[in-house]
Amino acid sequence: MFHAGFWQRVWSAGSDRNMRIGVAGANLLQIIVMLMVGVIGFIAVARYGDNLYFPEYVAYNSMFLLLNEMALGWRVITIIAAVCMVCSTADALQNGFAALFSSHSRVSIVAAQLITVAVNVPAIVLATMQLSVLSLFILA
């Protein structure tokens, strides 16, 4: 399955050259973000050592443990970056969903947008219930 947001970007590219430049830039930014996240894991292990694993496994919280020790400015930057990433993903999925409805059926753009809003309501309700993400994946 290919992410609908990626298809939007491929189809909207002005030329093959523009698409290649966009893909190269996106990959470069993705590598930088993944390196930063990976380095945070190494720093957390260096800082906390075996305390991330014993008496219970809390390594998944290593970024937040480090964030608590950082200055307020770094916390604000991290929160802004996290919200931007989530909004970007949600926006791409919602736009792709509306485009899928309007292009592959005889539904108007407004109707496709209303269907997208209707589908988001249960997602918002589930999000407020604070369910385990893993259990939701297993359920899906």
C-alpha positions in Angstrom: 0.0 0.0 0.0 1.4 3.4 -1.0 0.6 6.4 1.2 -2.0 8.7 -0.5 0.0 11.8 0.3 2.9 10.4 -1.6 0.7 9.8 -4.7 -0.5 13.4 -4.4 3.0 14.7 -4.5 4.0 12.4 -7.4 1.0 13.5 -9.5 1.4 17.2 -8.7 5.1 17.3 -9.7 5.6 19.6 -12.7 8.2 17.3 -14.3 10.2 14.2 -13.6 13.2 16.4 -12.7 11.1 18.3 -10.1 9.8 15.0 -8.7 13.4 13.7 -8.3 14.5 16.9 -6.6 11.6 16.7 -4.2 12.2 13.0 -3.4 15.9 13.7 -2.9 15.1 16.6 -0.5 12.5 14.6 1.4 14.9 11.7 1.8 17.7 14.0 3.0 15.4 15.5 5.6 14.1 12.1 6.6 17.7 10.8 7.1 18.5 13.8 9.3 15.4 13.3 11.5 16.1 9.6 11.9 19.7 10.3 12.8 18.6 12.8 15.4 16.1 10.3 16.9 18.7 7.5 16.9 21.3 9.8 18.5 18.8 10.6 21.2 18.5 6.9 22.0 22.3 6.6 22.3 22.4 9.7 24.6 19.7 8.2 26.7 21.5 4.9 27.1 24.7 6.8 28.0 22.9 9.0 30.5 20.6 6.4 32.1 22.4 3.1 31.3 20.6 0.0 32.6 18.0 2.1 34.3 16.2 2.1 30.9 15.7 -1.6 31.1 15.6 -2.6 34.8 13.6 -3.0 36.9 11.1 -2.4 34.1 11.5 -1.5 30.4 11.2 2.2 30.0 13.5 2.7 27.0 10.6 3.8 24.9 10.4 6.9 27.1 14.1 7.8 26.7 13.4 10.9 24.6 10.9 12.2 27.2 13.3 11.4 30.1 16.0 13.5 28.3 13.5 16.2 27.4 12.6 16.7 31.1 16.3 17.7 31.7 16.5 20.1 28.8 15.9 23.9 28.9 12.4 25.2 28.2 13.4 26.4 24.7 14.3 22.8 23.6 11.0 21.5 25.0 9.1 24.1 23.0 11.0 23.3 19.8 10.3 19.6 20.3 6.6 20.0 20.9 6.3 22.3 17.9 8.2 19.8 15.7 6.0 16.9 17.0 2.8 18.7 16.4 3.9 19.7 12.9 4.8 16.1 12.0 1.4 14.8 13.2 -0.5 17.6 11.5 1.4 17.0 8.2 0.6 13.3 8.3 -3.1 13.8 9.2 -3.4 16.5 6.5 -1.9 14.3 3.8 -4.2 11.4 4.8 -7.3 13.6 4.9 -6.5 15.2 1.5 -5.8 11.9 0.0 -9.0 10.4 1.4 -11.1 13.3 -0.1 -9.3 13.0 -3.4 -9.9 9.3 -3.5 -13.6 9.7 -3.0 -14.0 12.5 -5.5 -11.9 11.1 -8.3 -12.9 7.4 -8.2 -16.6 7.9 -7.7 -19.2 10.3 -8.8 -19.1 12.2 -5.5 -18.6 16.0 -5.5 -15.7 17.6 -3.8 -17.9 19.0 -1.1 -19.5 15.6 -0.5 -16.1 14.0 -0.4 -14.9 16.5 2.2 -18.0 15.9 4.3 -17.4 12.1 4.2 -13.8 12.8 5.3 -15.1 14.8 8.3 -17.6 12.1 9.1 -14.8 9.5 9.1 -12.6 11.7 11.4 -15.3 11.9 14.1 -14.8 8.2 15.3 -11.0 8.7 15.1 -11.2 11.7 17.4 -13.5 9.9 19.8 -11.0 7.0 19.9 -8.1 9.3 20.5 -9.8 10.9 23.5 -10.3 7.4 25.0 -6.5 7.0 25.4 -6.4 3.5 24.1 -3.2 1.6 23.5 -2.0 2.2 19.9 -0.8 -1.4 19.7 -4.3 -2.7 20.6 -5.8 -0.5 18.0 -3.4 -1.8 15.3 -4.3 -5.4 16.4 -8.0 -4.6 16.2 -7.6 -3.0 12.7 
